[in-house]
Amino acid sequence: MASSTSSSPNKVTLKLLIDTKNDKVLFAEASKAVIDFLFNLLRLPVGTVVKLLTKNGMVGSIGNLYHSVETLSDNYMEQNQTKEELLNPIAPVSSAGIAGFLPANDADANNIVGDEVTLYYRCLNRCAYVTCDSSTRCINCSQVMAYQMDYIGKKAVRKNISTANGFVKDVVTFMVMDDLVVQPMSTISSITLLNKFNIKEVGALQEKVVEMGMDEGIKLLKASLQSKTVLTSVFIKKDV
């Protein structure tokens, strides 16, 4: 199988090897862009996943939990907590519009922490609490914490590992199993898999090139949470 290549803008192609007798994807040949997308799924906060899939597309009760937060009155929330933190959690920078396959969270652009100076505030009564939001009320005296404090000493710098270039090197083609097991592709690994699946008739195998864009990305995310035959569900049976 030749390596997968880019297709139309914001889409990439995967080359599927299909067992036509069982109507099942044995594995897919995938490029760096696809693997980076799959690996980035592990970094998405649960709240972001629920929002992407919508409560009607979720399996189980997590969608109901998300809706409960949506409809809960702010009066029931702690003064230093907001529903926004649960409904639109801060995702890793590279998770916003992962490789063009998932829509970016509206709040992500406002939540990315850069090199700007962080300001700290206290209340007039000098209670033992600080905040970065000058409109917050002190949980001890209920006064607005609008008095800026001076920071003394060196600030600890949190080193964030950049994922702007993705996770895997663009030096090899990868093999993605139907259950999303990923490994570097080689002739030996392909033959080993055919033996594993007990494929006796090569004529029963079919190669199929499919495109992966935002729609397929969301379906892959959903299928990965509920199925062991992800590629088959998304690209062959299309029952996601």
Secondary structure, DSSP 8 states (H G I E B T S, - for coil): -----B-STT-EEEEEEEETTTTEEEEEEE-HHHHHHHHHGGGS-HHHHHHHH-GGG-STTHHHHHHHHHHS-GGGS-TT--THHHHS----GGGTTGGGTS---TTHHHH---S----EEE-TT--S--BS-TT-B-TTT--B--EEE---S----------TT-SS-TTS-EEEETT--EEE--HHHHHHHHHHTT---GGGEEEEEEEE-HHHHHHHHHHHTT-S-HHIIIIIS---
